[in-house]
C-alpha cells in the first residue's frame, strides 16, 4: 500500500464507475477541475 498524496502533489490515477455505469479514469479529466462525492446509498 502506498502513502497518501501530500498537499500540492498530483493525485494518483484511479478508475471508477459513474452513475450511468460508465467506467471513468481520473486521468480522463486532466486539465479540468474534479469534485468527488462519496455517499452511501440505502436502497
N, CA, C and O atoms as a Tinker XYZ file with bonds, in Angstrom:
   172  protein
     1  N      0.854000   -1.183000    0.000000    73     2
     2  CA     0.000000    0.000000    0.000000    64     1     3
     3  C      0.893000    1.236000    0.000000    63     2     4     5
     4  O      1.869000    1.298000    0.748000    81     3
     5  N      0.569000    2.202000   -0.820000    73     3     6
     6  CA     1.387000    3.401000   -0.905000    64     5     7
     7  C      0.877000    4.474000    0.064000    63     6     8     9
     8  O     -0.254000    4.414000    0.547000    81     7
     9  N      1.732000    5.441000    0.330000    73     7    10
    10  CA     1.367000    6.540000    1.223000    64     9    11
    11  C      0.373000    7.465000    0.517000    63    10    12    13
    12  O      0.407000    7.582000   -0.708000    81    11
    13  N     -0.507000    8.120000    1.270000    73    11    14
    14  CA    -1.447000    9.057000    0.645000    64    13    15
    15  C     -0.696000   10.249000    0.057000    63    14    16    17
    16  O      0.388000   10.592000    0.529000    81    15
    17  N     -1.268000   10.885000   -0.973000    73    15    18
    18  CA    -0.594000   12.046000   -1.569000    64    17    19
    19  C     -0.541000   13.206000   -0.575000    63    18    20    21
    20  O     -1.414000   13.341000    0.282000    81    19
    21  N      0.478000   14.026000   -0.697000    73    19    22
    22  CA     0.616000   15.214000    0.146000    64    21    23
    23  C     -0.061000   16.390000   -0.535000    63    22    24    25
    24  O     -0.299000   16.365000   -1.743000    81    23
    25  N     -0.368000   17.407000    0.232000    73    23    26
    26  CA    -0.991000   18.614000   -0.314000    64    25    27
    27  C     -0.105000   19.171000   -1.415000    63    26    28    29
    28  O      1.105000   19.318000   -1.238000    81    27
    29  N     -0.709000   19.475000   -2.542000    73    27    30
    30  CA     0.016000   20.013000   -3.685000    64    29    31
    31  C      0.554000   18.948000   -4.624000    63    30    32    33
    32  O      0.978000   19.261000   -5.736000    81    31
    33  N      0.542000   17.694000   -4.189000    73    31    34
    34  CA     1.034000   16.597000   -5.017000    64    33    35
    35  C     -0.097000   16.118000   -5.927000    63    34    36    37
    36  O     -1.264000   16.151000   -5.539000    81    35
    37  N      0.243000   15.682000   -7.111000    73    35    38
    38  CA    -0.755000   15.180000   -8.050000    64    37    39
    39  C     -1.411000   13.925000   -7.491000    63    38    40    41
    40  O     -0.732000   13.050000   -6.953000    81    39
    41  N     -2.739000   13.839000   -7.621000    73    39    42
    42  CA    -3.478000   12.663000   -7.147000    64    41    43
    43  C     -3.153000   11.461000   -8.037000    63    42    44    45
    44  O     -2.958000   11.614000   -9.242000    81    43
    45  N     -3.096000   10.286000   -7.451000    73    43    46
    46  CA    -2.851000    9.092000   -8.265000    64    45    47
    47  C     -4.058000    8.794000   -9.154000    63    46    48    49
    48  O     -5.196000    9.063000   -8.770000    81    47
    49  N     -3.814000    8.248000  -10.322000    73    47    50
    50  CA    -4.901000    7.896000  -11.229000    64    49    51
    51  C     -5.688000    6.734000  -10.636000    63    50    52    53
    52  O     -5.118000    5.868000   -9.973000    81    51
    53  N     -6.985000    6.716000  -10.872000    73    51    54
    54  CA    -7.826000    5.601000  -10.445000    64    53    55
    55  C     -8.978000    5.449000  -11.420000    63    54    56    57
    56  O     -9.250000    6.339000  -12.227000    81    55
    57  N     -9.644000    4.325000  -11.336000    73    55    58
    58  CA   -10.788000    4.017000  -12.180000    64    57    59
    59  C    -12.009000    3.868000  -11.292000    63    58    60    61
    60  O    -11.925000    3.293000  -10.207000    81    59
    61  N    -13.147000    4.385000  -11.747000    73    59    62
    62  CA   -14.405000    4.269000  -11.007000    64    61    63
    63  C    -15.537000    4.106000  -12.010000    63    62    64    65
    64  O    -15.349000    4.278000  -13.214000    81    63
    65  N    -16.702000    3.777000  -11.502000    73    63    66
    66  CA   -17.887000    3.641000  -12.335000    64    65    67
    67  C    -18.822000    4.784000  -11.978000    63    66    68    69
    68  O    -19.123000    4.998000  -10.804000    81    67
    69  N    -19.292000    5.534000  -13.001000    73    67    70
    70  CA   -20.182000    6.670000  -12.738000    64    69    71
    71  C    -21.624000    6.196000  -12.546000    63    70    72    73
    72  O    -21.905000    5.000000  -12.614000    81    71
    73  N    -22.526000    7.134000  -12.308000    73    71    74
    74  CA   -23.925000    6.813000  -12.016000    64    73    75
    75  C    -24.644000    6.168000  -13.194000    63    74    76    77
    76  O    -25.734000    5.618000  -13.031000    81    75
    77  N    -24.044000    6.231000  -14.377000    73    75    78
    78  CA   -24.633000    5.613000  -15.563000    64    77    79
    79  C    -23.995000    4.275000  -15.906000    63    78    80    81
    80  O    -24.322000    3.668000  -16.925000    81    79
    81  N    -23.082000    3.818000  -15.051000    73    79    82
    82  CA   -22.425000    2.537000  -15.269000    64    81    83
    83  C    -21.206000    2.620000  -16.173000    63    82    84    85
    84  O    -20.631000    1.588000  -16.519000    81    83
    85  N    -20.797000    3.828000  -16.564000    73    83    86
    86  CA   -19.641000    4.019000  -17.438000    64    85    87
    87  C    -18.353000    4.039000  -16.607000    63    86    88    89
    88  O    -18.298000    4.677000  -15.556000    81    87
    89  N    -17.342000    3.354000  -17.073000    73    87    90
    90  CA   -16.045000    3.368000  -16.406000    64    89    91
    91  C    -15.308000    4.642000  -16.770000    63    90    92    93
    92  O    -15.180000    4.976000  -17.947000    81    91
    93  N    -14.827000    5.350000  -15.765000    73    91    94
    94  CA   -14.096000    6.593000  -15.975000    64    93    95
    95  C    -12.763000    6.526000  -15.226000    63    94    96    97
    96  O    -12.621000    5.813000  -14.232000    81    95
    97  N    -11.803000    7.282000  -15.728000    73    95    98
    98  CA   -10.473000    7.344000  -15.121000    64    97    99
    99  C    -10.211000    8.790000  -14.719000    63    98   100   101
   100  O    -10.600000    9.717000  -15.428000    81    99
   101  N     -9.567000    8.975000  -13.604000    73    99   102
   102  CA    -9.222000   10.329000  -13.186000    64   101   103
   103  C     -8.380000   11.011000  -14.258000    63   102   104   105
   104  O     -8.537000   12.209000  -14.494000    81   103
   105  N     -7.506000   10.280000  -14.898000    73   103   106
   106  CA    -6.639000   10.857000  -15.929000    64   105   107
   107  C     -7.433000   11.405000  -17.123000    63   106   108   109
   108  O     -6.918000   12.240000  -17.866000    81   107
   109  N     -8.682000   10.948000  -17.317000    73   107   110
   110  CA    -9.531000   11.472000  -18.402000    64   109   111
   111  C     -9.872000   12.941000  -18.173000    63   110   112   113
   112  O    -10.197000   13.652000  -19.123000    81   111
   113  N     -9.802000   13.400000  -16.936000    73   111   114
   114  CA   -10.172000   14.774000  -16.592000    64   113   115
   115  C     -8.951000   15.681000  -16.437000    63   114   116   117
   116  O     -9.061000   16.790000  -15.916000    81   115
   117  N     -7.814000   15.220000  -16.880000    73   115   118
   118  CA    -6.584000   16.025000  -16.744000    64   117   119
   119  C     -6.798000   17.411000  -17.343000    63   118   120   121
   120  O     -7.272000   17.548000  -18.471000    81   119
   121  N     -6.438000   18.439000  -16.566000    73   119   122
   122  CA    -6.600000   19.812000  -17.013000    64   121   123
   123  C     -7.939000   20.427000  -16.627000    63   122   124   125
   124  O     -8.171000   21.611000  -16.874000    81   123
   125  N     -8.821000   19.636000  -16.026000    73   123   126
   126  CA   -10.138000   20.119000  -15.597000    64   125   127
   127  C    -10.248000   19.972000  -14.078000    63   126   128   129
   128  O     -9.548000   19.159000  -13.474000    81   127
   129  N    -11.118000   20.750000  -13.478000    73   127   130
   130  CA   -11.367000   20.609000  -12.046000    64   129   131
   131  C    -12.252000   19.396000  -11.825000    63   130   132   133
   132  O    -13.151000   19.120000  -12.619000    81   131
   133  N    -11.994000   18.675000  -10.747000    73   131   134
   134  CA   -12.734000   17.456000  -10.435000    64   133   135
   135  C    -13.245000   17.538000   -9.004000    63   134   136   137
   136  O    -12.503000   17.901000   -8.091000    81   135
   137  N    -14.508000   17.202000   -8.815000    73   135   138
   138  CA   -15.100000   17.113000   -7.480000    64   137   139
   139  C    -15.582000   15.674000   -7.304000    63   138   140   141
   140  O    -16.352000   15.168000   -8.120000    81   139
   141  N    -15.131000   15.026000   -6.250000    73   139   142
   142  CA   -15.563000   13.663000   -5.952000    64   141   143
   143  C    -16.564000   13.708000   -4.813000    63   142   144   145
   144  O    -16.327000   14.356000   -3.794000    81   143
   145  N    -17.673000   13.024000   -4.986000    73   143   146
   146  CA   -18.695000   12.948000   -3.946000    64   145   147
   147  C    -18.869000   11.478000   -3.589000    63   146   148   149
   148  O    -19.231000   10.657000   -4.432000    81   147
   149  N    -18.606000   11.165000   -2.338000    73   147   150
   150  CA   -18.783000    9.803000   -1.856000    64   149   151
   151  C    -20.030000    9.772000   -0.997000    63   150   152   153
   152  O    -20.168000   10.572000   -0.071000    81   151
   153  N    -20.926000    8.871000   -1.287000    73   151   154
   154  CA   -22.137000    8.752000   -0.491000    64   153   155
   155  C    -22.479000    7.284000   -0.349000    63   154   156   157
   156  O    -22.073000    6.442000   -1.150000    81   155
   157  N    -23.220000    7.011000    0.671000    73   155   158
   158  CA   -23.638000    5.635000    0.915000    64   157   159
   159  C    -25.148000    5.567000    0.702000    63   158   160   161
   160  O    -25.914000    6.236000    1.396000    81   159
   161  N    -25.550000    4.776000   -0.235000    73   159   162
   162  CA   -26.968000    4.641000   -0.525000    64   161   163
   163  C    -27.588000    3.535000    0.318000    63   162   164   165
   164  O    -26.932000    2.546000    0.644000    81   163
   165  N    -28.821000    3.709000    0.656000    73   163   166
   166  CA   -29.559000    2.704000    1.436000    64   165   167
   167  C    -30.758000    2.205000    0.651000    63   166   168   169
   168  O    -31.897000    2.350000    1.095000    81   167
   169  N    -30.510000    1.617000   -0.514000    73   167   170
   170  CA   -31.608000    1.104000   -1.309000    64   169   171
   171  C    -31.392000   -0.331000   -1.640000    63   170   172
   172  O    -32.223000   -0.942000   -2.312000    81   171
